[in-house]
Amino acid sequence: MKTTNEKVGLDQKQIKQTIHKQILTVCFLPVIFAFLHLVFAYHMLSLVLEVIEVVDATMMLTITLSICSIDRFRQRKNVKFLI
């Protein structure tokens, strides 16, 4: 039985490439937007931490980047599982 992609004339290599692009878009687009959000929210977060007298911005940045790295690793592992 032919799949829809085969019916429109795509061979197996093209089907695999299409699926790969779609998975990357669905999985990594949220990560990119989260990073952009972090970039813009970092200043506000620093101000809030300064108000509650946590002024070590380097520590906050290190913890934030560590959490992002761990999440990125987990996301990458899930994408490899899907492909």
C-alpha positions as CSV (number, residue, x, y, z in Angstrom):
1,M,0.0,0.0,0.0
2,K,1.4,3.4,-1.0
3,T,1.6,6.3,1.5
4,T,0.3,9.8,0.6
5,N,3.9,11.0,0.1
6,E,4.6,8.2,-2.4
7,K,1.4,8.9,-4.2
8,V,2.5,12.5,-4.9
9,G,5.8,11.2,-6.3
10,L,8.3,11.4,-3.3
11,D,10.8,8.6,-3.0
12,Q,11.9,7.2,0.4
13,K,14.9,9.6,0.7
14,Q,12.7,12.6,0.1
15,I,10.1,11.3,2.6
16,K,12.8,10.8,5.2
17,Q,14.1,14.3,4.7
18,T,10.6,15.8,4.9
19,I,9.9,14.0,8.2
20,H,13.3,15.0,9.6
21,K,12.7,18.7,8.8
22,Q,9.3,18.6,10.4
23,I,10.6,16.9,13.6
24,L,13.4,19.5,13.9
25,T,10.9,22.3,13.4
26,V,8.5,21.0,16.0
27,C,11.1,20.1,18.6
28,F,13.6,22.9,18.3
29,L,11.3,25.9,17.6
30,P,10.1,26.0,21.3
31,V,13.8,25.8,22.5
32,I,14.7,28.8,20.3
33,F,11.7,30.8,21.6
34,A,12.5,29.9,25.2
35,F,16.1,31.1,24.7
36,L,14.8,34.4,23.2
37,H,12.5,34.8,26.1
38,L,15.3,34.2,28.5
39,V,17.4,36.8,26.8
40,F,14.7,39.5,27.2
41,A,13.6,38.3,30.7
42,Y,17.1,38.2,32.2
43,H,17.3,41.9,32.9
44,M,13.9,41.8,34.7
45,L,14.9,38.7,36.7
46,S,18.1,40.4,37.7
47,L,16.2,43.4,39.0
48,V,13.8,41.1,41.0
49,L,16.8,39.3,42.5
50,E,18.4,42.6,43.4
51,V,15.3,43.7,45.3
52,I,15.4,40.5,47.4
53,E,19.1,41.1,47.9
54,V,20.4,38.2,45.8
55,V,23.0,40.2,43.9
56,D,25.2,37.5,42.5
57,A,24.2,37.7,38.9
58,T,27.0,35.4,37.8
59,M,25.6,32.6,39.9
60,M,22.1,33.2,38.6
61,L,23.4,33.2,35.0
62,T,25.4,30.0,35.6
63,I,22.4,28.2,37.1
64,T,20.1,29.4,34.3
65,L,22.5,28.3,31.6
66,S,23.1,24.9,33.3
67,I,19.3,24.3,33.4
68,C,19.1,25.3,29.7
69,S,21.9,22.9,28.8
70,I,20.4,20.0,30.6
71,D,17.0,20.6,29.0
72,R,18.7,20.9,25.6
73,F,20.5,17.6,26.1
74,R,17.2,15.9,27.1
75,Q,15.5,17.5,24.0
76,R,18.2,16.3,21.7
77,K,18.0,12.8,23.1
78,N,14.2,12.8,22.5
79,V,14.7,13.9,18.9
80,K,17.2,11.2,18.2
81,F,14.6,8.7,19.6
82,L,12.0,10.0,17.2
83,I,14.2,9.9,14.1
